[in-house]
Amino acid sequence: MTLSCIQQPHEHLDANLTDGVLTLAINRPKAKNALYGELYLWIAKALDEADVDKDVRVVILRGADADFSAGNDMQDFMKSAAMKDQIRPQDGPPFVLLKSAAQFSKPLIVAVRGVAIGIGVTILLHADLVYTDHTAVFQIPFVSLGLSPEGASSKLLVKQAGYHQAAELLLTAQKFNSEKALQIGLVNSIEEDAYAKAAQQAQTLAALPLASLVQSKALMKHNVKEIVEWIDHEAEIFMQRVGSPEMMEAVGAFMQKRKPDFTQFN
């Protein structure tokens, strides 16, 4: 076994490999599993290693307990924003993770409980199977933060949900529930126990010929190169918005617990 996520566990990512199924569980409950630079890269590394490890046949990504992910940790995001000119946009940790998920060749299952915000929704577009429960609350908040879509969501969500549904979610930045997620095809089904369903399906897949699974996925996702290029394109636009007056107003309003006023920028 060569998986560093198991050999050298991360404090905020639980990893378990059983019968060919690698389960990665984000474990930062006090922050609702909000992600930060090092954790993004650790999950990306786990996916990259799992993709070439012969002992891994399927990966499940989930939260360790009640939430999937509240998205980007705000304090870490502000630190990263201050140093945005030091790295290329496409090399930012969130985009590295999204590209690892997009290029993962084996079956990737995501199970969602509680909050799925920002990248917690975007990464679902790169999964093969997604299961949720009735506790889940989804949101793609980037426009309300003075930012723009990430992770090829402007392309994938339109393709998956249709333009009008995608526009409603991306432009209004409103929260939506499991029923809405199912209606637009963001998830496969709503389960009483999403984690158990994900584990069951992973076991089913792990018993099938891996070469056939990989080839079938490659045929369905034949445009991976195009998607990765679009992730990089969105990253450039996203990072242009970072530090914008609108973003700073959104962050200031969040910190001051008030409603932002974007009319001053029109």
Backbone as numpy.savetxt, mean C-alpha at the origin, in Angstrom:
# Nx Ny Nz CAx CAy CAz Cx Cy Cz
17.15 -21.02 4.57 16.30 -19.82 4.57 17.18 -18.57 4.57
16.91 -17.65 3.66 17.74 -16.46 3.53 16.98 -15.16 3.80
15.73 -15.28 4.22 14.91 -14.08 4.41 15.39 -13.29 5.62
15.84 -12.06 5.37 16.33 -11.23 6.48 15.21 -10.80 7.41
13.97 -10.74 6.91 12.85 -10.34 7.76 12.59 -11.37 8.86
13.06 -12.60 8.65 12.92 -13.65 9.66 14.21 -13.81 10.45
15.35 -13.75 9.77 16.63 -13.89 10.44 16.93 -12.72 11.36
16.54 -11.52 10.91 16.78 -10.30 11.69 15.47 -9.53 11.80
14.59 -9.92 12.71 13.25 -9.32 12.80 13.31 -7.80 13.04
12.35 -7.12 12.43 12.20 -5.68 12.64 11.16 -5.45 13.73
11.37 -4.42 14.55 10.47 -4.20 15.69 9.04 -3.90 15.28
8.84 -3.42 14.06 7.49 -3.07 13.61 6.98 -3.93 12.46
7.63 -5.07 12.22 7.18 -5.98 11.17 7.38 -7.41 11.63
6.27 -8.10 11.88 6.33 -9.52 12.24 6.37 -10.34 10.95
7.20 -11.37 10.93 7.32 -12.22 9.74 7.29 -13.68 10.15
6.50 -14.45 9.43 6.39 -15.88 9.71 6.27 -16.64 8.40
7.08 -17.68 8.24 7.04 -18.51 7.04 6.61 -19.91 7.44
5.44 -20.33 6.96 4.90 -21.65 7.27 4.34 -22.28 6.00
4.84 -23.46 5.66 4.33 -24.22 4.51 4.27 -23.39 3.23
5.31 -22.60 3.01 5.41 -21.82 1.78 4.72 -20.48 1.80
4.03 -20.16 2.90 3.31 -18.89 3.01 4.07 -17.95 3.95
4.54 -16.85 3.41 5.20 -15.82 4.21 4.17 -14.77 4.61
3.93 -14.64 5.91 3.00 -13.62 6.41 3.80 -12.46 6.98
3.58 -11.29 6.43 4.20 -10.05 6.90 3.13 -9.22 7.59
3.29 -8.98 8.88 2.28 -8.26 9.65 2.88 -6.98 10.23
2.36 -5.85 9.78 2.83 -4.56 10.29 2.37 -4.44 11.74
3.30 -4.16 12.64 2.99 -4.19 14.07 3.44 -2.90 14.75
2.63 -1.87 14.57 2.87 -0.57 15.21 1.51 -0.03 15.66
0.86 -0.76 16.56 -0.56 -0.47 16.87 -0.83 0.93 17.42
0.09 1.48 18.20 -0.15 2.80 18.79 -0.24 3.89 17.72
0.38 3.65 16.57 0.34 4.60 15.46 -0.57 4.11 14.35
-1.44 3.13 14.67 -2.32 2.54 13.66 -1.54 2.06 12.43
-0.35 1.52 12.73 0.52 0.95 11.69 0.93 1.96 10.63
1.06 3.23 11.03 1.60 4.23 10.10 3.02 3.83 9.72
3.37 4.09 8.47 4.66 3.67 7.94 5.65 4.83 7.90
6.93 4.49 8.01 8.00 5.49 7.95 9.13 4.93 7.11
10.12 5.75 6.79 11.15 5.41 5.82 11.75 4.03 5.96
12.30 3.74 7.12 12.96 2.45 7.34 12.00 1.29 7.20
10.76 1.46 7.67 9.78 0.38 7.61 9.32 0.13 6.17
9.12 1.20 5.40 8.83 1.03 3.97 9.88 0.15 3.31
11.14 0.49 3.55 12.25 -0.21 2.90 12.37 -1.64 3.39
12.04 -1.87 4.65 12.12 -3.21 5.21 11.06 -4.13 4.57
9.86 -3.61 4.41 8.81 -4.40 3.76 9.18 -4.65 2.30
9.71 -3.62 1.62 10.13 -3.78 0.23 11.21 -4.85 0.11
12.17 -4.83 1.04 13.24 -5.82 1.02 12.68 -7.22 1.25
11.73 -7.34 2.15 11.10 -8.64 2.43 10.42 -9.18 1.16
9.72 -8.31 0.44 9.06 -8.73 -0.80 10.09 -9.13 -1.86
11.14 -8.33 -1.99 12.17 -8.63 -2.99 12.84 -9.97 -2.71
13.14 -10.23 -1.44 13.78 -11.48 -1.09 12.82 -12.66 -1.25
11.56 -12.45 -0.87 10.56 -13.51 -1.00 10.35 -13.88 -2.46
10.52 -12.92 -3.35 10.29 -13.16 -4.77 11.28 -14.17 -5.34
12.47 -14.25 -4.75 13.49 -15.15 -5.28 13.80 -16.32 -4.35
13.18 -16.34 -3.18 13.42 -17.41 -2.22 12.56 -18.62 -2.58
13.20 -19.77 -2.78 12.48 -20.96 -3.23 11.52 -21.50 -2.18
11.70 -21.09 -0.91 10.82 -21.58 0.15 9.50 -20.81 0.23
9.44 -19.66 -0.45 8.24 -18.81 -0.41 7.43 -19.02 -1.68
6.16 -19.33 -1.51 5.27 -19.54 -2.65 4.18 -18.46 -2.71
3.80 -17.93 -1.55 2.75 -16.91 -1.45 3.12 -15.96 -0.32
2.76 -14.69 -0.47 2.97 -13.70 0.60 1.63 -13.10 1.00
1.42 -13.00 2.32 0.28 -12.27 2.88 0.83 -11.02 3.55
0.25 -9.87 3.22 0.58 -8.61 3.89 -0.65 -8.15 4.65
-0.49 -7.85 5.93 -1.62 -7.48 6.77 -1.11 -6.70 7.97
-2.04 -6.24 8.81 -1.66 -5.67 10.08 -1.58 -6.78 11.11
-0.85 -6.52 12.20 -0.72 -7.54 13.23 -1.99 -7.65 14.08
-2.76 -6.55 14.13 -3.93 -6.55 15.01 -5.12 -5.89 14.32
-5.51 -4.72 14.80 -6.81 -4.16 14.43 -6.80 -3.26 13.19
-5.62 -2.86 12.71 -5.56 -1.95 11.57 -4.61 -2.48 10.51
-4.84 -2.03 9.27 -3.88 -2.34 8.20 -2.78 -1.29 8.22
-3.10 -0.06 7.81 -2.11 1.02 7.91 -2.78 2.37 7.76
-2.38 3.30 8.63 -2.86 4.68 8.56 -2.08 5.50 7.55
-1.23 4.83 6.76 -0.48 5.53 5.73 0.84 6.06 6.25
1.26 7.19 5.69 2.56 7.75 6.03 2.54 8.39 7.41
3.53 8.05 8.23 3.70 8.70 9.53 3.96 10.18 9.28
3.14 11.05 9.88 3.21 12.47 9.56 4.54 13.10 9.95
5.07 12.76 11.12 6.35 13.33 11.53 7.47 12.89 10.61
7.46 11.61 10.25 8.48 11.11 9.34 8.33 11.75 7.97
7.07 11.97 7.55 6.82 12.60 6.26 7.40 14.01 6.21
7.24 14.75 7.30 7.75 16.12 7.33 9.28 16.14 7.31
9.90 15.18 7.97 11.36 15.08 7.93 11.83 14.77 6.51
11.12 13.85 5.87 11.47 13.47 4.50 11.26 14.65 3.55
10.20 15.43 3.80 9.91 16.58 2.95 11.04 17.60 3.01
11.63 17.75 4.20 12.71 18.71 4.37 13.97 18.29 3.62
14.08 16.99 3.32 15.28 16.48 2.64 14.97 15.98 1.23
13.86 16.43 0.67 13.40 15.87 -0.60 14.37 16.10 -1.75
15.20 17.14 -1.68 16.12 17.43 -2.78 17.38 16.57 -2.73
17.51 15.74 -1.70 18.71 14.93 -1.53 18.64 13.58 -2.23
17.42 13.16 -2.62 17.28 11.90 -3.36 16.32 12.10 -4.54
16.43 11.22 -5.52 15.50 11.28 -6.65 14.10 10.91 -6.16
13.07 11.53 -6.70 11.70 11.22 -6.26 11.38 9.74 -6.28
11.78 9.05 -7.36 11.45 7.63 -7.50 12.17 6.73 -6.51
13.18 7.28 -5.81 13.92 6.50 -4.82 13.40 6.72 -3.41
12.34 7.50 -3.26 11.73 7.70 -1.94 11.19 6.38 -1.41
11.31 6.10 -0.11 10.90 4.81 0.45 9.49 4.36 0.10
8.46 5.23 0.12 7.12 4.74 -0.25 7.07 4.21 -1.68
7.78 4.88 -2.58 7.74 4.48 -3.99 8.57 3.21 -4.22
9.62 3.03 -3.43 10.40 1.79 -3.50 9.51 0.60 -3.12
8.73 0.76 -2.05 7.82 -0.30 -1.62 6.77 -0.59 -2.68
6.18 0.45 -3.24 5.13 0.26 -4.24 5.67 -0.44 -5.48
6.89 -0.13 -5.87 7.47 -0.79 -7.03 7.80 -2.25 -6.72
8.21 -2.54 -5.49 8.45 -3.93 -5.11 7.16 -4.73 -5.17
6.07 -4.13 -4.69 4.77 -4.80 -4.74 4.31 -5.00 -6.18
4.51 -3.97 -7.01 4.07 -4.04 -8.40 4.82 -5.13 -9.17
6.08 -5.34 -8.83 6.92 -6.27 -9.57 7.00 -7.66 -8.93
6.30 -7.85 -7.82 6.34 -9.13 -7.13 5.69 -10.19 -8.03
6.41 -11.25 -8.33 5.95 -12.21 -9.35 5.07 -13.32 -8.81
5.11 -13.55 -7.50 4.31 -14.61 -6.89 2.99 -14.04 -6.37
2.06 -14.89 -5.97 0.79 -14.36 -5.45 0.99 -13.49 -4.20
0.36 -12.32 -4.22 0.40 -11.39 -3.08 -1.03 -11.17 -2.60
-1.27 -11.52 -1.35 -2.60 -11.38 -0.74 -2.52 -10.31 0.34
-3.49 -9.42 0.37 -3.56 -8.41 1.43 -4.86 -8.59 2.19
-4.76 -8.54 3.53 -5.94 -8.61 4.39 -6.07 -7.30 5.15
-7.26 -6.72 5.13 -7.47 -5.38 5.70 -8.49 -5.41 6.83
-8.06 -4.94 7.98 -8.95 -4.58 9.08 -8.71 -3.11 9.41
-9.69 -2.46 10.02 -9.49 -1.10 10.51 -9.13 -0.13 9.40
-8.19 0.77 9.68 -7.88 1.84 8.73 -6.96 1.36 7.63
-7.25 1.84 6.42 -6.38 1.68 5.26 -6.36 3.05 4.58
-5.33 3.82 4.88 -5.27 5.21 4.44 -4.06 5.41 3.53
-4.19 6.24 2.51 -3.05 6.57 1.67 -2.45 5.34 1.01
-1.18 5.09 1.29 -0.52 3.93 0.70 -1.18 2.63 1.17
-1.92 2.70 2.28 -2.68 1.55 2.74 -3.78 1.15 1.75
-4.19 2.10 0.90 -5.11 1.80 -0.20 -4.33 1.56 -1.49
-3.35 2.40 -1.75 -2.61 2.31 -3.01 -2.02 0.93 -3.22
-1.47 0.35 -2.18 -0.80 -0.95 -2.33 -1.80 -2.07 -2.66
-3.07 -1.86 -2.33 -4.09 -2.87 -2.68 -4.20 -3.04 -4.18
-3.91 -1.98 -4.92 -4.01 -2.03 -6.38 -2.93 -2.92 -6.99
-1.93 -3.28 -6.21 -0.84 -4.12 -6.69 -0.92 -5.54 -6.15
-1.93 -5.81 -5.34 -2.12 -7.15 -4.80 -2.92 -8.00 -5.78
-2.87 -9.31 -5.58 -3.64 -10.22 -6.43 -5.00 -10.54 -5.81
-5.03 -10.70 -4.50 -6.26 -10.96 -3.77 -6.30 -10.04 -2.56
-7.47 -9.46 -2.29 -7.63 -8.55 -1.14 -8.90 -8.92 -0.40
-8.78 -9.14 0.90 -9.93 -9.46 1.74 -10.03 -8.44 2.86
-11.25 -8.08 3.19 -11.47 -7.08 4.23 -12.61 -7.52 5.13
-12.87 -6.75 6.17 -14.02 -7.02 7.04 -14.83 -5.74 7.20
-15.86 -5.79 8.05 -16.75 -4.64 8.18 -16.17 -3.51 9.03
-15.00 -3.74 9.64 -14.38 -2.67 10.44 -13.57 -1.71 9.57
-13.32 -2.08 8.34 -12.37 -1.33 7.51 -12.91 0.04 7.09
-12.00 1.02 7.12 -12.28 2.38 6.64 -11.15 2.76 5.70
-11.49 3.10 4.46 -10.50 3.40 3.44 -10.51 4.90 3.12
-9.35 5.39 2.69 -9.27 6.79 2.26 -8.02 7.00 1.41
-8.20 7.77 0.33 -7.06 8.19 -0.50 -6.97 9.71 -0.35
-6.23 10.21 0.63 -6.36 11.60 1.08 -5.46 12.61 0.39
-4.75 12.23 -0.66 -3.66 13.06 -1.14 -4.08 14.46 -1.57
-5.18 14.59 -2.29 -5.62 15.92 -2.73 -5.92 16.81 -1.53
-6.52 16.25 -0.49 -6.84 17.05 0.71 -5.59 17.47 1.47
-4.45 16.87 1.14 -3.17 17.24 1.76 -2.33 18.13 0.85
-2.94 18.58 -0.25 -2.21 19.42 -1.19 -1.24 18.63 -2.04
-1.45 17.31 -2.12 -0.55 16.43 -2.87 -1.25 15.88 -4.10
-0.76 14.79 -4.66 -1.34 14.18 -5.84 -1.22 12.66 -5.71
-1.90 11.89 -6.57 -1.89 10.44 -6.43 -0.50 9.82 -6.53
-0.37 8.64 -5.95 0.90 7.91 -5.94 0.68 6.47 -6.40
1.79 5.79 -6.66 1.76 4.35 -6.88 0.98 3.89 -8.09
0.89 4.74 -9.11 0.12 4.45 -10.33 -1.37 4.35 -10.07
-1.83 4.92 -8.95 -3.26 4.85 -8.64 -4.10 5.63 -9.64
-3.55 6.69 -10.23 -4.32 7.45 -11.21 -4.60 6.62 -12.46
-3.77 5.62 -12.71 -3.98 4.73 -13.84 -4.75 3.48 -13.42
-4.30 2.83 -12.35 -4.87 1.54 -11.96 -6.29 1.66 -11.42
-6.56 2.72 -10.65 -7.90 2.86 -10.07 -8.93 3.17 -11.14
-8.54 3.96 -12.13 -9.45 4.24 -13.25 -9.76 2.95 -14.00
-8.73 2.14 -14.24 -8.92 0.88 -14.95 -9.78 -0.08 -14.14
-9.57 -0.11 -12.84 -10.25 -1.08 -11.99 -11.68 -0.67 -11.64
-11.87 0.61 -11.33 -13.16 1.07 -10.83 -13.98 1.84 -11.86
-13.33 2.26 -12.94 -13.99 3.15 -13.89 -13.68 4.60 -13.54
-13.73 5.47 -14.54 -13.29 6.85 -14.31 -14.08 7.57 -13.22
-15.41 7.50 -13.27 -16.21 8.29 -12.33 -16.02 7.84 -10.89
-15.94 6.54 -10.67 -15.70 6.04 -9.32 -14.31 6.46 -8.85
-13.32 6.33 -9.73 -11.96 6.72 -9.37 -11.88 8.21 -9.07
-12.55 9.00 -9.89 -12.54 10.45 -9.68 -13.15 10.82 -8.34
-14.23 10.13 -7.97 -14.87 10.41 -6.69 -13.91 10.16 -5.53
-13.17 9.07 -5.61 -12.28 8.71 -4.50 -11.00 9.55 -4.49
-10.44 9.79 -5.68 -9.17 10.52 -5.74 -9.36 12.03 -5.56
-10.44 12.58 -6.09 -10.63 14.03 -6.05 -11.28 14.52 -4.76
-12.20 13.76 -4.21 -12.87 14.22 -2.99 -12.09 13.85 -1.73
-11.24 12.83 -1.82 -10.43 12.37 -0.67 -11.30 11.91 0.50
-12.55 11.55 0.22 -13.45 11.14 1.29 -13.19 9.70 1.72
-13.54 9.41 2.96 -13.43 8.05 3.47 -14.55 7.20 2.88
-14.30 5.89 2.75 -15.33 4.99 2.27 -15.21 3.65 2.99
-16.29 2.88 2.97 -16.36 1.65 3.76 -16.09 0.41 2.90
-16.21 -0.74 3.54 -15.92 -2.01 2.87 -16.88 -2.26 1.71
-18.14 -1.88 1.89 -19.12 -2.10 0.83 -18.74 -1.33 -0.43
-18.30 -0.09 -0.24 -17.86 0.71 -1.38 -16.63 0.09 -2.02
-15.69 -0.37 -1.19 -14.47 -1.00 -1.69 -14.81 -2.23 -2.53
-15.80 -2.99 -2.09 -16.23 -4.18 -2.84 -16.92 -3.78 -4.14
-17.74 -2.75 -4.08 -18.49 -2.29 -5.26 -17.56 -1.87 -6.39
-16.45 -1.22 -6.05 -15.55 -0.72 -7.09 -14.46 -1.73 -7.45
-14.49 -2.91 -6.83 -13.52 -3.94 -7.17 -12.17 -3.79 -6.51
-12.11 -3.00 -5.44 -10.84 -2.81 -4.73 -10.51 -4.03 -3.87
-11.55 -4.76 -3.44 -11.36 -5.97 -2.63 -12.15 -7.12 -3.26
-11.74 -8.34 -2.93 -12.43 -9.52 -3.45 -13.72 -9.80 -2.70
-13.68 -9.67 -1.37 -14.86 -9.98 -0.58 -14.74 -9.38 0.81
-15.89 -9.28 1.48 -15.95 -8.83 2.88 -16.17 -10.07 3.73
-15.28 -10.30 4.67 -15.30 -11.51 5.48 -15.49 -11.19 6.95
-16.02 -12.15 7.69 -16.08 -12.00 9.14 -14.67 -11.94 9.72
-13.77 -12.75 9.16 -12.37 -12.76 9.58 -11.49 -12.69 8.34
-11.06 -11.50 8.00 -10.26 -11.30 6.79 -8.91 -12.00 6.88
-8.35 -12.06 8.08 -7.05 -12.70 8.24 -7.15 -14.21 8.01
-8.23 -14.81 8.51 -8.43 -16.25 8.31 -8.67 -16.56 6.84
-9.44 -15.71 6.17 -9.71 -15.92 4.75 -8.42 -15.83 3.93
-7.60 -14.83 4.25 -6.33 -14.67 3.54 -5.45 -15.90 3.74
-5.40 -16.40 4.98 -4.58 -17.58 5.28 -5.10 -18.80 4.52
-6.42 -18.94 4.47 -7.02 -20.08 3.76 -6.68 -20.04 2.27
-6.84 -18.87 1.66 -6.55 -18.75 0.24 -5.06 -18.93 -0.04
-4.23 -18.46 0.87 -2.78 -18.63 0.71 -2.40 -20.10 0.70
-3.02 -20.87 1.58 -2.75 -22.30 1.63 -3.21 -22.99 0.34
-4.35 -22.55 -0.19 -4.84 -23.09 -1.45 -3.84 -22.83 -2.57
-3.36 -21.60 -2.65 -2.41 -21.22 -3.69 -1.07 -21.93 -3.51
-0.63 -22.07 -2.28 0.67 -22.68 -2.00 0.72 -24.14 -2.43
-0.45 -24.77 -2.53 -0.51 -26.17 -2.93 -0.53 -26.35 -4.45
-0.62 -25.24 -5.18 -0.67 -25.29 -6.64 0.73 -25.14 -7.23
0.91 -25.50 -8.51 2.23 -25.38 -9.13 2.68 -23.92 -9.20
3.81 -23.62 -8.55 4.27 -22.23 -8.48 4.56 -21.67 -9.86
5.18 -22.47 -10.73 5.51 -21.98 -12.07 4.25 -21.56 -12.83
3.18 -22.30 -12.66 1.92 -21.96 -13.32 1.32 -20.69 -12.74
1.42 -20.53 -11.42 0.92 -19.33 -10.77 1.68 -18.10 -11.26
3.00 -18.21 -11.30 3.84 -17.09 -11.72 3.57 -16.73 -13.18
3.45 -17.74 -14.03 3.20 -17.47 -15.44 1.83 -16.86 -15.66
0.84 -17.37 -14.95 -0.53 -16.84 -15.08 -0.58 -15.38 -14.64
0.09 -15.08 -13.52 0.12 -13.70 -13.05 0.84 -12.80 -14.05
1.94 -13.30 -14.62 2.69 -12.51 -15.60 1.84 -12.19 -16.82
1.00 -13.13 -17.23 0.12 -12.89 -18.38 -0.93 -11.82 -18.05
-1.48 -11.91 -16.85 -2.50 -10.92 -16.46 -1.88 -9.55 -16.22
-0.66 -9.52 -15.69 0.01 -8.25 -15.40 1.15 -8.05 -16.40
0.82 -8.13 -17.68 1.82 -8.03 -18.74 2.38 -6.62 -18.88
1.73 -5.64 -18.26 2.16 -4.25 -18.40 2.90 -3.75 -17.16
3.61 -4.63 -16.46 4.29 -4.24 -15.22 5.30 -3.13 -15.48
6.05 -3.22 -16.57 7.04 -2.18 -16.87 6.37 -0.82 -17.00
5.25 -0.78 -17.68 4.49 0.47 -17.83 4.02 1.00 -16.48
3.57 0.10 -15.61 3.09 0.51 -14.29 4.22 1.07 -13.45
5.38 0.43 -13.48 6.54 0.91 -12.72 6.96 2.29 -13.23
6.94 2.47 -14.54 7.27 3.78 -15.10 6.26 4.84 -14.64
4.98 4.44 -14.53 3.96 5.39 -14.08 4.11 5.70 -12.59
4.54 4.72 -11.81 4.82 4.98 -10.39 5.91 6.04 -10.28
6.96 5.91 -11.10 8.04 6.91 -11.08 7.54 8.27 -11.55
6.68 8.28 -12.58 6.12 9.53 -13.08 5.28 10.21 -12.00
4.41 9.44 -11.35 3.60 10.02 -10.27 4.47 10.50 -9.12
5.57 9.77 -8.85 6.47 10.16 -7.76 7.07 11.54 -8.01
7.44 11.81 -9.26 8.00 13.12 -9.59 6.98 14.23 -9.35
5.75 14.00 -9.79 4.70 15.01 -9.59 4.38 15.15 -8.11
4.28 14.03 -7.42 3.99 14.03 -5.98 5.03 14.86 -5.23
6.31 14.63 -5.52 7.37 15.33 -4.79 7.44 16.81 -5.16
6.94 17.17 -6.34 6.83 18.59 -6.68 5.80 19.29 -5.79
4.79 18.51 -5.37 3.74 19.06 -4.51 4.18 19.13 -3.04
5.15 18.29 -2.68 5.64 18.29 -1.29 6.30 19.63 -0.99
5.86 20.26 0.09 6.38 21.57 0.46 5.65 22.72 -0.19
4.62 22.41 -0.99 3.83 23.46 -1.63 3.03 24.23 -0.57
2.62 25.46 -0.89 1.82 26.22 0.08 0.55 25.48 0.51
-0.07 24.77 -0.43 -1.28 24.02 -0.10 -0.98 22.89 0.88
0.16 22.21 0.68 0.51 21.13 1.60 0.82 21.68 2.99
1.51 22.78 3.03 1.86 23.36 4.33 0.62 23.84 5.07
-0.37 24.34 4.33 -1.64 24.74 4.95 -2.36 23.52 5.50
-2.35 22.42 4.74 -3.00 21.20 5.18 -2.34 20.66 6.45
-1.02 20.65 6.47 -0.29 20.15 7.65 -0.51 21.07 8.84
-0.45 22.38 8.59 -0.68 23.33 9.68 -2.07 23.19 10.28
-3.06 23.01 9.41 -4.43 22.83 9.90 -4.56 21.54 10.70
-3.88 20.50 10.24 -3.91 19.22 10.96 -3.31 19.37 12.35
-2.17 20.04 12.42 -1.49 20.23 13.70 -2.31 21.12 14.65
-3.01 22.10 14.07 -3.79 23.04 14.87 -5.23 22.58 15.07
-5.56 21.40 14.51 -6.89 20.81 14.63 -7.98 21.77 14.15
-7.76 22.31 12.97 -8.74 23.18 12.33 -8.94 22.75 10.89
-9.95 23.33 10.25 -10.22 23.02 8.85 -9.29 23.86 7.98
-8.60 23.24 7.00 -7.71 24.03 6.15 -8.49 24.97 5.24
-7.84 26.07 4.89 -8.43 27.06 3.99 -7.58 27.14 2.73
-8.02 26.46 1.68 -7.27 26.45 0.43 -7.71 27.56 -0.52
-8.74 28.32 -0.16 -9.24 29.36 -1.07 -8.20 30.46 -1.26
-7.30 30.62 -0.31 -6.29 31.67 -0.40 -5.29 31.42 -1.54
-5.28 30.19 -2.07 -4.34 29.83 -3.12 -4.97 29.84 -4.50
-6.27 30.13 -4.59 -6.96 30.10 -5.87 -6.75 31.41 -6.63
